Amino acid sequence: MRSLMIKAQDRAKEIKHLQDKVLPDLKQQLAETKGIFKGKERKALEAQIQQTEREIADKLDKIPDTLKADGYPDVQVFMATYRKAETAVDQYNRDLAEWEQQVKEKEKPKRPPEKESVRDRLRQLQAEGKQQRTRKKSQDRER
């Protein structure tokens, strides 16, 4: 799940770079290209701008496809599932830190937090996120 999130974030960074850096630079170059004999340069820059805009649109379309390939119906379902999983992992880490602190202080420690139960919970959250697609389809059919 984390690797899938990293892929989505990397693609989002690429898109942001194209939108915030490359495209404005090309438009600025086009605005600065003036003169009678600069027609070919202007056409080339316009073609580059259109190519960059198409590339941005293609990359935006591929992000949901990446998530769908892993079984999530859409980006919102994936993000909701990811946030739930992140919360479960954070809680486990807090419990583990508390347990380690008790061990250091040589108190009578409780049992260490169960790693296996956290893994089960994460698998359950992933399965629920992936099943939301089937629920949505069945609800759409009922309407």
N, C-alpha and C positions, 0 to 999 in steps of 0.2 A: 504494500500500500504506500509505503514511504517512497519507494522508487517511482511509483506512478505519479505521486505528487511532485517529485523532483522533475520528472519529464514535463509535466504540465507547466510548472514554474519556469523551466528553461525555455519552453516554447513561448510563454508569455513574455519573457525577457527579450527574446529575439524580436517579437512583434513590437514591443515597446521601443526597442532600439531603432527599428525601421521607421516607426511613426515619429519618434522624437528627434532622431539624429539624421538619418539618411534622407528621408523625404523632404524635410525643411531645407537641408543643404542643397538638394537638387533644385528645389523651387527657387532658392536664393540665386543659384548659378544661372537659372533660366532668366530671372529678373535682371541680372547683371549683363546678360548677353544681349547687347544692342548693336545695331549697325546694319548696314545694307548687306554686307558680305558674311553675315553670321547666320544665315538661314539654315544651313546644314547643321550647325551646332545647336541651334534652337530645336530643330526637329529631333536630333539625337537626344537632347535633354528631355524633351517631351515624351519620347519613347521610353527613356529610362524611368521617368516619373510614373508612366502608366504601368510599366513592368513592376516597379516597386509596389504600387497600389494593388496589383493583382497578386503579388507575392504575399502581401499582408492579408488579403482576403482569403487566400488559400490556406495560410497558416492558421487563421482564425477558424476556418472550417475543419481543420484537422484535429484541433484540441478535443472536441467532443468525440470524434471518431476514435481517438486513442483510448478514451475512457470507456467507450462502448465496447471496444475490442476486449477489454478486461471484464466486461459484464455489467457495468454501471449504465443505467438508462440515460443519464444526463449529468452535467457538471454539478448542478445543485445537489443531487442525491449523493454524488461522490464527496462533495465538500461537507455535507452534513454527516456522513459516515466517518470521514476523516477527523472531523472535530470531536465526535463522540469517542473515537479510538484514542485521539490525543488526550482527552480528559481521563480516560481509563489508565493510560500509561503514566500520566502525571500523578494520578492518585497512587499508583503502585510505587512510583519513585519516592513520593512523600512518605508512604508507609515504610519503605525500605530504609530511608534516611533516619526515620524515627527509631526503627528497630536497631540500626547500627549505633545510634547515639546511646540507646539503652545498654547495648553490649559494652560500649566503651566506658560507660559510667558504672559498669558491673552491677547494674540492677538485675533483678530477676526478670530476664527478658521474656516477652511473649514469644510465640512462634514467629519465625520470619514470615513476611508476606509470601503468599503462594504464587510463584511465578506461573505455574501451570494454569491457574484460574484466570490470570490476566490474558494469557494466550487464548484460552477458550473464549473469553469475553470479546477479544479482538476478532477472532474468527466468526463469532456470532454476529458482531456488528457488520462485518463485511458481507456476510450472507444476507442479512436484512437489507443492506443497501442494494445488493444485486437483485433481490427479490422484488423491490419496489417497482421495477419495470413490469413484471408480470401483473402486479396489482393494478398499475395504471392502465395497462392494456385491457384488463377485464372490466375495469370501471368505464373505460371509453366504449366498450362494446355494449354495456348495459344502457348507456344513454341513448 
